[in-house]
Amino acid sequence: MAGGNNRRMRELSQKRAICAMPVAGSYRSIDFTLSNMSNSHIQKVAVLTQYNARSLNEHLNSSKWWDFGRKQGGLEVRTPVVTASNSNWYRGTADAIYQNLNFLKNSHEPYVVIASGDCIYKMDFGKVLEFHIDKKADITVVCREMPNDVCVERYGTVRLNEDSVIEEFEEKPIQAKSHIISCGIYVIRRRLLIELIEKCAEEGNYDFVRDILVRYKGVKRIVGYMMTDYWRNIASVDDYFNTNMEFLKPEVRDYFFKQYPDIYSKVDDLPPAKYNMGANVKNSLITSGCIINGVVENSVIFKKSYIGNNCVIKNSIILNDVYIGDNSYIENCIVESHGTIKADSRYVGENGIEIVLEKNERYVI
């Protein structure tokens, strides 16, 4: 599921889908979900896109990066299409599946994994399927217990009994009764999913959580699979900023990039980062294709960015292909991709993270 959008991402989602947000220097958010599927030996994948899908579609132009099936299965990117019987965009998660129901009906696999593409995590879906079969479940929801200081009202919260059966499921409650949340990952038998989705469509319902999980809670056996490893959801500017900053921690980088299984992404043929005389880099991620002349501290610099002479970049995220002119100072900011920051500029996020959007002329004759 890669078609959603929310206003909490502010200007960052004006040019791309949230699933296409750059993460950890060289990756996109959706890479983590696709890598998990590839590592779990899932060979047939459909990505349902809708909002601002151009950048995401370019990223998904070949299945070879994630090694999905070449002759059988493979990666399909599906956007809303106008047909003789339907001219609607996806009106919700269940409607998105309904409009692509032929993908499920033409498949032969007995089970379906449904996952959102805006989460950062590692997971073996095979273990979730084993749990699903062992519990004789109709639907399995991957859940996680959040720390008490985390606001869970923007998630779906659940309460489990001693047999892991979900007894309560509240979608974005005003006041949460539980700190166990749904991670937006589900396992369900393919034939049952087709049946439930078709019934939803007949009744004019469009949302998978509200119209299937919540509604069928007492009718179907819906269980929760508890995950304990690293999991983050990119749903706001602060979430996005903090998730990238966590990759500055050695233990997080080691978990994702040095421990098996690996995370895969579309690879650009770029030269390694270049550090010129005067560059001073501390505790930062610098990606290939970058040229650094100034000071960079506690920051993530994405591909093909240029940091000018005497620049100071602190506690910031510089997205792809950004040019920062000489003597600039940037702190607590996210600089949007393809931006050009004039020399002697100063941007400081004093009341939270500031998003910098600058499209000045880069090359002047």
C-alpha positions in Angstrom: 0.0 0.0 0.0 1.9 3.1 -1.3 -0.7 5.6 -2.3 -1.5 7.6 0.8 -0.7 11.1 1.8 -1.1 13.2 5.0 -0.7 16.8 5.8 1.6 16.2 8.7 4.5 15.8 6.2 3.9 19.5 5.1 5.9 20.6 2.1 7.8 17.3 1.9 4.8 15.4 0.4 4.1 18.1 -2.2 6.4 16.5 -4.8 6.5 12.8 -3.8 4.6 10.0 -2.1 5.6 9.4 1.5 6.7 5.9 0.5 9.3 7.6 -1.8 10.8 9.7 1.0 14.6 9.4 1.1 15.9 7.6 4.2 19.4 7.0 5.6 21.3 8.5 2.7 20.8 6.0 -0.1 17.4 4.5 0.4 13.7 5.2 0.0 11.1 4.4 2.6 9.5 1.6 0.5 12.9 -0.2 0.1 12.5 -1.6 3.6 9.2 -3.2 3.0 10.2 -4.6 -0.4 13.5 -5.9 1.0 11.6 -7.7 3.8 9.3 -9.3 1.2 12.3 -10.4 -1.0 14.2 -11.7 2.1 11.0 -13.7 3.1 11.0 -15.3 -0.4 7.9 -13.6 -1.6 8.2 -13.5 -5.4 4.9 -11.8 -6.5 4.3 -8.2 -5.3 1.9 -5.5 -6.3 2.6 -1.9 -5.2 -0.6 0.2 -5.2 0.3 3.8 -5.8 -1.8 6.9 -6.2 -0.7 10.2 -4.7 2.3 12.0 -6.4 3.5 8.6 -7.8 6.0 9.8 -10.4 9.1 9.6 -8.3 8.0 6.3 -6.8 7.2 4.8 -10.2 10.7 5.8 -11.4 12.2 4.1 -8.4 10.2 0.9 -9.0 11.0 0.7 -12.7 12.7 -2.7 -12.3 12.2 -5.6 -10.0 15.8 -6.6 -10.2 16.9 -4.4 -7.4 14.9 -6.5 -4.9 15.4 -9.8 -6.8 11.7 -10.6 -7.3 10.6 -13.3 -9.7 11.9 -12.7 -13.2 9.9 -15.3 -15.1 7.1 -16.1 -12.5 5.7 -13.5 -10.2 7.7 -10.2 -10.2 6.9 -6.6 -9.2 3.8 -4.8 -10.5 3.1 -1.1 -10.0 -0.6 -0.4 -10.1 -2.2 3.0 -10.3 -5.9 3.9 -10.5 -7.3 3.5 -14.0 -10.5 4.7 -15.6 -12.6 1.8 -16.9 -16.1 1.4 -18.4 -17.4 0.5 -14.9 -15.3 2.7 -12.7 -13.8 6.2 -12.9 -12.8 6.7 -9.2 -9.5 7.1 -7.6 -8.7 4.8 -4.7 -11.2 5.9 -2.0 -9.5 4.0 0.8 -7.3 1.0 1.5 -10.1 -1.6 0.9 -11.2 0.1 -2.3 -7.6 0.1 -3.6 -7.5 -3.7 -3.2 -11.0 -4.0 -4.7 -9.9 -2.1 -7.8 -7.0 -4.5 -8.2 -8.9 -7.6 -7.3 -7.9 -9.3 -10.5 -4.3 -9.4 -9.2 -5.5 -11.6 -6.3 -7.9 -13.7 -8.5 -5.2 -14.4 -11.0 -2.7 -15.5 -8.3 -2.3 -19.0 -7.0 -0.6 -18.3 -3.6 -2.8 -19.3 -0.7 -1.9 -16.3 1.6 -1.5 -12.6 1.1 0.7 -10.2 3.1 -0.6 -6.6 3.1 2.0 -4.0 4.2 2.3 -0.2 4.1 5.4 1.2 2.4 6.1 4.1 4.9 7.6 2.1 7.7 11.3 1.4 8.6 11.8 -2.1 9.9 13.1 -5.6 9.3 10.8 -8.6 9.4 10.6 -12.2 8.3 7.1 -12.6 7.0 7.6 -16.3 7.1 7.5 -16.3 10.9 4.3 -14.2 10.8 2.7 -16.8 8.5 3.8 -19.7 10.8 2.2 -17.8 13.7 -0.9 -17.2 11.6 -1.3 -20.9 10.8 -0.4 -22.1 14.3 -3.1 -19.8 15.8 -5.6 -21.0 13.2 -6.3 -17.3 12.6 -8.4 -15.7 9.9 -6.4 -12.5 10.0 -3.1 -11.8 11.7 -2.2 -8.2 12.6 1.5 -7.3 13.3 1.5 -5.3 16.5 4.1 -3.5 18.7 4.0 -2.2 22.2 5.1 1.4 22.2 6.9 3.2 25.1 4.6 5.1 27.5 6.0 8.5 26.5 5.0 7.9 22.8 1.6 9.4 21.7 -0.3 6.5 20.1 -3.5 8.3 19.3 -2.5 8.6 15.6 -2.2 4.8 15.3 -4.7 2.0 15.5 -4.5 0.6 19.1 -5.4 -3.0 20.1 -5.9 -5.1 23.2 -5.0 -8.8 23.1 -6.1 -11.6 25.4 -3.7 -14.3 26.7 -4.2 -16.3 23.4 -3.1 -13.3 21.3 -6.7 -12.8 20.0 -7.5 -9.1 19.5 -10.4 -8.2 21.8 -10.4 -4.4 21.1 -9.3 -2.5 18.0 -9.6 1.3 18.0 -8.5 3.3 14.9 -6.9 6.6 15.9 -8.7 6.9 19.3 -9.1 10.2 21.0 -7.8 8.7 24.3 -5.9 5.4 23.9 -6.7 2.6 26.3 -3.7 0.5 25.2 -0.1 1.2 24.1 -0.1 -1.8 21.7 -0.5 -0.5 18.2 -1.1 -2.0 14.8 2.0 -1.7 12.5 -0.2 -1.8 9.3 1.0 -5.3 8.4 -1.5 -8.1 7.9 -1.6 -11.8 6.8 -4.8 -13.3 5.5 -5.8 -16.2 3.3 -6.3 -15.0 -0.3 -9.8 -16.4 -0.8 -11.0 -14.9 2.5 -9.5 -11.5 1.5 -11.3 -11.6 -1.9 -14.6 -12.5 -0.1 -14.3 -9.7 2.5 -13.2 -7.1 -0.1 -16.1 -7.9 -2.4 -18.6 -7.6 0.5 -17.1 -4.3 1.5 -17.6 -3.0 -2.1 -21.2 -4.2 -2.2 -21.9 -2.3 1.0 -20.1 0.9 -0.2 -17.3 0.6 2.4 -13.7 1.6 1.5 -11.5 1.3 4.5 -9.6 -2.0 5.4 -9.2 -1.2 9.1 -12.6 0.3 9.9 -14.7 -1.8 7.6 -12.9 -5.2 8.0 -10.7 -5.4 11.0 -12.9 -3.4 13.4 -16.2 -4.6 12.0 -15.3 -8.4 11.9 -13.4 -8.3 15.3 -16.0 -10.6 17.0 -16.9 -12.6 13.9 -13.5 -13.6 12.5 -10.5 -14.9 14.5 -8.2 -11.9 14.4 -4.9 -12.3 16.3 -1.9 -10.1 17.0 1.7 -11.0 16.3 4.0 -9.0 18.6 7.2 -7.6 17.1 9.9 -6.3 19.4 12.6 -5.2 16.9 13.2 -1.7 15.5 10.1 -0.2 13.8 9.4 3.4 12.9 6.6 5.0 10.9 7.2 8.1 8.8 3.9 10.0 9.2 5.1 13.5 10.1 8.0 15.8 9.6 9.3 15.1 13.2 9.0 11.3 12.6 10.9 11.6 9.3 13.6 13.8 10.8 14.1 11.6 13.9 14.2 8.4 11.9 17.0 9.7 9.7 18.8 11.0 12.8 18.7 7.6 14.4 20.8 6.2 11.5 23.6 8.3 13.0 23.7 5.8 15.8 26.2 3.0 15.2 23.8 0.3 16.5 21.0 1.3 14.1 23.3 1.3 11.1 24.8 -2.0 12.2 21.3 -3.6 12.5 20.1 -2.5 9.1 23.3 -2.5 6.9 25.7 -5.1 8.5 23.4 -7.7 9.9 21.7 -10.3 7.7 19.2 -10.0 5.9 20.2 -6.9 3.8 18.2 -3.9 2.7 18.2 -3.3 -1.1 17.6 -0.3 -3.2 17.9 1.0 -6.7 21.6 1.8 -7.3 22.9 5.0 -8.9 26.3 4.9 -10.5 27.9 7.7 -8.6 31.5 8.5 -7.5 32.3 8.3 -3.8 31.9 11.4 -1.7 34.7 13.9 -2.0 36.1 15.8 0.9 38.1 18.9 -0.2 40.6 20.9 1.9 38.7 22.6 4.7 36.0 19.9 5.1 35.3 18.9 8.7 32.7 16.1 9.2 31.6 14.7 12.5 29.0 12.0 13.2 27.3 12.4 9.8 26.1 10.2 6.9 27.6 11.5 3.6 26.3 9.7 0.5 27.9 9.0 -2.9 28.2 11.9 -5.3 28.6 14.6 -2.6 31.3 17.2 -2.5 32.0 18.6 0.9 34.0 21.8 1.5 32.6 23.0 4.9 31.7 21.8 8.3 29.0 19.0 8.7 27.9 17.8 12.2 25.2 15.4 13.2 23.6 15.5 9.7 22.5 13.3 6.8 23.6 14.4 3.4 21.9 12.7 0.5 23.2 12.0 -3.0 24.9 14.5 -5.3 24.8 17.4 -2.8 27.4 20.2 -2.8 28.4 21.9 0.5 30.3 25.2 -0.3 33.3 26.8 1.4 33.0 27.9 5.0 29.5 26.4 5.2 28.2 25.0 8.6 25.6 22.3 8.5 24.4 21.1 11.9 21.6 18.7 12.9 20.1 18.8 9.5 19.0 16.7 6.5 20.1 17.7 3.1 18.1 15.8 0.4 19.2 14.8 -3.1 21.1 17.1 -5.4 21.2 20.3 -3.3 23.7 23.1 -3.9 24.6 25.1 -0.8 26.5 28.3 -1.6 29.6 29.5 0.3 29.4 30.9 3.9 25.9 29.5 4.5 24.7 28.3 8.0 22.0 25.7 8.3 20.8 24.2 11.6 17.7 22.1 12.5 16.5 22.0 8.9 15.4 19.8 6.1 16.5 21.2 2.8 14.3 19.9 0.0 15.9 18.1 -3.0 17.1 19.9 -6.1 17.3 23.1 -4.1 19.9 25.9 -4.6 20.9 27.9 -1.5 22.5 31.2 -2.2 25.8 32.1 -0.7 25.7 33.7 2.8 22.3 32.3 3.6 21.2 31.4 7.1 18.4 29.0 8.1 17.9 27.9 11.7 14.8 25.9 12.9 14.3 27.6 16.2 10.7 26.4 16.9 11.0 22.8 15.5 12.3 21.5 12.2 12.3 24.1 9.4 11.8 22.9 5.8 13.9 24.9 3.3 12.5 25.3 -0.2 14.9 27.3 -2.4 14.9 27.1 -6.2 17.4 29.8 -7.2 19.5 29.8 -10.4 22.4 27.4 -9.8 24.4 28.2 -12.9 24.9 31.8 -13.8 27.0 32.7 -16.9 
